[in-house]
Amino acid sequence: MILFPNAKINIGLNITERRPDGYHNLETIFYPLDIKDALEVVQSGRLSFTSSGLDIPGRMEDNLCVKGYHMLKQDHNLPPVSIHLHKQIPIGAGLGGGSSDAAFFIRLMNEEFKLGLSVDDMTEYARRLGADCAFFIENKPVFAFERGDEFEPVKLDLSAYKIVLVMPPVHVSTGEAFRGIVPAQPKESLFDLIKLPIADWKKFIKNDFETSIFKNHAEIRGIKAALYEAGAIYASMSGSGASVFGIFKDTPDVKFLEQENEVFYC
């Protein structure tokens, strides 16, 4: 059986406070994006994981799909499976690709082996694997808060617009991203700001990670500026980077960005 895990973008991201457990509370808007991996699972004689497409770093045991299998097997009588992941969502991009793969794996296992899991059950399993994994179970626009794993639905439909996502050849580690952050409660919540016309987002909706990351990575800052120069209504880095997206009324001419970056048109 094959499913196609999709990416997400963050529209706004406020780091609101540091938690006693060392993590951070935040608020953001998660919005699904039509950049996809391909995930296949078939029953097999032994558990295995293979991949194609983009190179996936790390050991098989550390892959979230494999961790998801072991987690589900603790509660359910599962046979060994062969997992193949064709990776197209850029890695280390702030797009949630690994989290999406894990959530879709849970959905696929539930359907393939008739585990009888409800949406709430699958969401709870996904939450154990990572803060934003749970979003991809229902895969609908949400206001995310706490660690990014608590959700409130939001009415947001960008299907009438063109989204261009640019991934530069730059890696931004989570540690680097958080080093420049000073948590603070926003004056106005993204839950309310997202209801503004998109033309007003530029003035009111920000990503807290941009300030420090733009200082260290001029090329990422330059991509955001280039998207605005090309006519974007709103542009932002997604998550902790390094990808940057722009929302346009019509498909823009940004071929010049394709020379040094990976560019997706959604």
N, C-alpha and C positions, 0 to 999 in steps of 0.2 A: 504494500500500500504506500502511496506517495502523497505527501502534503507539501505545501509551498510556504514556508515561514517568511513573513514580511518584516520589513524594518519599521521603525517609528522615528519621528522627530520630536524634539522638545520645543514647544512654543513658550518661551519664557522659562526661567529657572531661578528660584530664590532659595538660597541656603539660609534657613531660618534660625537654627540653633544646633549646638553640638549636644549629642545625647550621652548619658552616663555610660552606655556600652561602647562608646568610641565612634559610633556612626554619627551621621548628621540627619536632622530633619530638614525637609525641603518642601517646596511646592512647585509644581510645573504642570503643563498641559502636555499629555501624550497624544500624538496624532499618528495613526497608521500611515505608512508610506509604501507605495507599490514598487519596492525593490525587494527581490525575493531570492531565497535559497531554495533548494529542493531536498527534501528529506524522505528517504525510503527505509521502511522497516519490513523485514520478512522473517518468519520463523526459521530457526537454524539449529544446527547441532551444538553450537556453542555461541557465547556472546562475542561479538566482534564489532569493531567500528572502523570504517574506512571513509576517506574523503577525497574529493576532487575539487577543481576550481582553485580558489585562493588557498594558500597554505595556512593551515590551522596550527598554531604553536602549541606545545605542551604534550603530555602523555595522554594516551587513550583514557586512562582512569580519571583524568582531570576534566574530560569533556562533560559538559552539563547534560547531554543526552544520556551518556553512560551513567552519570550520577543519578539521573532521573530513573533509569531502569532499576538500579539497585534500591532506590527509595521505594518505588512501587512494588518491587518484589518482596519487600519486608511485610507488606500487607496483602499481597495478592499472589496467587499461584500462577506465575508466569513461566513460559518456556524460554529457553535461550533465543536471542534474536540477532540477526545481522543488521547493523545500522549503516546506511551510507548517506553521507551529507555532501551535496554539491554546493560549495560556498561561493556566493556572489555578493552578499552584503559585506561592504568593507569592514574590516576588523579594526577596533580601536578608533571608531569614528563617532561615537555617541549615538549610534543608531539602534542599539539593543539587539544586534543580530544573534549573538550567542543566547541571550535570554529568550528570543523568539523561537530559536531552534528547540530549546528545552521545553517551552510551553507547548509547542506544536507536537513534540514527541509525546508529552503526556496525553494530549488530545488524540493522537494517532493510536497510542496503546489502549486507551479507553475504548475507542471504536473498534479496533482490530480484534481485541480479546474480550470485548463485551464485559468490561469491569463494572459497569453500572454507576460510574462516578457522575455526580451532579456538577454543574458549573461551579458551585461553591467548593465542592470537594477538590476539583482540579485546580481551582484558584489557590486553595490552601497548600496543596502539594507544590505548585509553582512558586509560591511565596518562600518556601523552604530553600529553593535553589538560588534565588537572587531577588533583589528588591524590585526590579521591574519585570521579572518573568511573569508575574500574575497578570499584568496588563494584557498580555497576548492571548490569554484564554478567551476572553470575549472580544478583544481586538477592536474596541470602539473608542472614540475620543473621550478622554476623561481628564478631570482635575485630579492630580495625584498629590498626596501629602504624606506626612509622617516620613518614613524612609523611602517614600516613593512607591509604597505597596498598599496604600489605602486609597480608594477611588470614589469620586463622585462623578456621575455622567455629566457631560456638557453637550449642548447643542452646537455643533461646529461641523460645517460641511464646506470643504474647500474644493469640491469637485468641479466647480465652475472656473477654477484658476489653474495655472500651470506652475508646478513646483520644480525648480532646478536645484539639484543637490551637487555640491562640489566637494570632492575628497582630495586634499593635497597629499603629497608624499611625505607626510609629517606624522610622527607619533607623539601623542600627549598622554603621559601616564596619569593614572588616577591620583597618585601621590603628588605629582607636579600640579595638577589641577587644583587640589585642595589646599596646597601650601599658601596660595595667595588669597584664600577666602577668609573673610571676617563675617561670621554669621550675624544676621540681623533680621528682625521682623519687618516685612515690607509695609509701607504706608497703606497700600491697598492690595488686596489679595488678587491673584491671577484668576481666581474663580469669578470675580466681577470684571476684571479688565478684559478677559477674553470675549466678553459680550460687546465690547466697543467695535465700531467699524474697523476693518483691517487697516484702512488708511491712518488710523490713530495709534495702531500698535507700536509704530516706530518711536513715538514719544513716550509711551508708558510701559511697554513690556520689554524687559531686559533679561539677559542671561548673566548671572553673577560670575561665572567662570571667565567671561570674555576679558574683563579688566586685566587680570594677571597673565592670562594666556596670550593675549594680543601683545603684551610687552615683550614676551619671550619669543613669539612666533609672528614676525611681521607678515609672513606670507598668508597666514590665516586672516589677519586683519585686512590685508589687501584684497582677499577674495570677497569678503563682506562688502567692502567699498566698491569693488567692481560690479557686484550684483545690483547695488543701488544705482550705480552709474548706468547700468543696462536697463533700468526701469523698474526694479523690484518695488512692490508696494511695502513689503516687509522682508528683512533679511536678518539672519541670526545664526550663530553657531549652535549646533545641536548637542545637548548634554554637555559633557566635558570635552567635546571636540574629538577629532580635529575637523569633522565635516561642517560645512556651512550651507544653508539652504536659502533660497529666495522665492518669494511668492509673487507671481506675475499675472497680469490680466491675459496676456498672450505669450506664446512661446518666444523668448528673446533670442537674439543673436549673441551667443556667448562662446562661439567656437574658439576664440582666442584663449579661453580658459582650459580648453581641452589639450593644449600643447604640453602643459606640465602637470595637469591634474586629471583625475577621473571625474567625469561629469555624467550625471543621470538626469533624464527628463521624465517627470512623472505627471 
